[in-house]
Amino acid sequence: MADRDRDETYDEFYDCVNMQPKELEEWLDTEESKSVGDSDDGESTGHKSGRRIVDIKRTNKDELTDEQWDHMDKVIGYIHRHLSQEPDGDIEETDWRYSLMNWGHDPMKDE
C-alpha cells in the first residue's frame, strides 16, 4: 500500500470515486464504457476495476480485505494520473472521460 494510512486511503478513495455504485454499474453496461481501455482478454483493465470499485463501495470499511485496500490505492493513483492528462476542449464524449468513468470518476461532476 502507498505511504498513507488506511483512514487517509479511505477518505481519498471516496474523494476520487465520485460515482455511486448503481451509477457506476449502469455506466459499465454501456457501449461507451466497453469501448475504451487496454484489453487482453475481452474486458479492459478499467472495466474490471469499475466492477471491483462497486464491490468496494458496497463493503463496510471494517470488512475491506487487504486486496481491496490495495485496489483502492491503485484507483487513487490512476485517477490522479489520468486527471493530469485532461485534453483541451469539450470532454463530454471523449475516451479520456470514459476511461475515468470506468475507474469511478466522472470529471463532468467537477465542473
N, C-alpha and C positions, 0 to 999 in steps of 0.2 A: 504494500500500500504506500501511497505517497507520504510526504513528510507533513502530515496533518493528522490530528486525532479523529476518531470516529464521529464525534459531535460536529466537528468542522466539516468533515466529508458529507455527513448527512445534510447539514444546512446548505452547503454549496451545491450538492446534487439537486436539492429541491429548489434552489435559486435558478440553476441552469435548466432543469427539466420543467418547462412551463406548460406542458400539455398534460391534461388529466388522463388517467388510464383508458377510459372509454373513448375519449377523443383520439388518443394515440392508436387504439385498436381499430377504430374506423378509418383513420388515415392509412394504416398499414394494409388495409384491404383495397386501397385504390391502385389503379394502374400507374399513377404518378409515383407513388411510393415504390412500387416494384420496378420502376424504370431507371432508378439511379443506384449507384454504388458498384463496388467490385464484387465479383461473384465467381466461385469456382465450383459450386455445387447447385446452382439454380437460385439460391437465395443470397442476397447481398449481406455483407457484414453488418451494415447499418440496419437492415430489415430484421436480422436476427437480434441485434442489440435492442431494437424497439420492443420486441416481444419480451426480452429479459427485463426491460425497464418497466413494462406493465406489471410483471410479476413482483418486481422490487417495490413498486409503489403500492401494491396490494398486500405487502408483508409488513407486519408490525416491526418497528425499529429493533426491539429486543429479540426478534426472531430471525433477523437477517443472518445469512451464512457468510463465512469468510469469502466465498466465491462471489456473493452478491456485493459485499463491500469492495472487493477488487474491481468488479464491473462498474460500480458507482464511480470509482476513481478514473477508470478508463473513459466513461461518459463525460465526466467533467473536463478531462484533458481534450477529448475530441471536440467538444462544443467550444471551448476557448480557442483552440487552434483554428477551427473552421470559421468562427466569427471574425477572426482577424483577416480572413481572406474575402470579405464581402465585396461582391462585384459592384461596379458603378451602375446606376440606373435603377429601373423598376425590378425588384427582386421577387415579385409575387409568383411568377411561373418559371422560376429558374431551378436548375438541378441543384444549385447551391442551397437554396431554401429547402428543397425536397429532401436532400441528404440530411440537413439539420433536423428536419421534422422526423425522419426515421430514428434519430437519436433523441427524440422527445423535446426538441426545442423549436418553436416556431418564431423566427425573428420578426415576423409581422406583428407579433404581440408586443414587441418592444417599442413600436412606433406610436 
